[in-house]
Amino acid sequence: MDKNKKFFIIKKRKFLGTESYHIHDSNMYDLTTAVKKLLALDTLNEDRENNSYHLQEVNFSMVDKPLVLTDEVKEDKNWKECIQEDLPF
């Protein structure tokens, strides 16, 4: 097992027929800590019908690679040429 893996605790909330997801406490944890916190949150959860907690592995693969600009972004334009003069403000 990779000891460098990190996990988010995701809170799933059902409200008025809509589901929303939030990262609990805005932190990432190692697996042991995440499971302990998940169990504690689930134990304290009084509204299991509408609230649940889940683990999500943090994936750094997208940020490990350099950003590659598209030709559209690379295009050199004078910013004054991009402004529309007919705007009302």
N, C-alpha and C positions, 0 to 999 in steps of 0.2 A: 504494500500500500504506500502511496506517495504521501509523505508527511507534510509536504508543502501545499497540499490542496486546501482550499478555503471554501467555506460555505456561508450562504446567506440563509437566514430564517425568514421565510415568506409568510405573511399573514394574508389569508384569503378571507374576505368578508362579503357576505351576501346582504344586500340592503335594497329593499323595494324591487326585487327581481333582477338586480344587477350585481355582478360580481366584480370586486376590485381587489387588487393585489398590492401589498406594500412590503418593503424590506423592514423587518422589525429592528428597531434600535440603530438602523443605519450603520451596522458593523458587519464584518465578516469574521468567521471563527474557524478554528481547526475542527476536525470532525468530532472529537471527543467533547469539546466545549459546546459545539452546536447541538449535539444530541442531548446533552444534559439540559441545556436551556430549552430545547424543544419539548422535552418531557415535562419540565417545570411549567412551561406555558400551557401545555395541554392539560396538566393537572389542575391549574388554576382557572382554566377556561370554563366559565359557567354557561356560556351560550354556544354549545357545540353545534347546534343546528345552523347558526349563521357565521360562526368564526372557526377557522381551522388554521393550523400551522404546518408548514412543509419546509424541507431542506432543498436548496438549489445550489449546485456546485458553481463556484465563481470560475468563469472561463476567461483567461487572459490571452487567448490565442489571437484575438482581433487586435489587441493593443501591442502585442509583441512585434508586429510587422510594421514596417515604415508606411506612412501614408503616401499613396500614389495619387497625384492630381490628374484629373481628366483633362482632355484638350480644351474643354469649355472653360475650365478654371484657369488654365495656363494662358489662354488667349489674352493678349495685351491690348487693353482698350483704355482709352482716355476716359476717366470717370465722367467728364462733362458731356461726352457723347451719349452716355447711358441715361441721362436725366431727360425726362419728358417735360417740355416747356409748358404744356397745356394743363398741368396739375393746378387745381384751384387754390392751393395754399402756398 
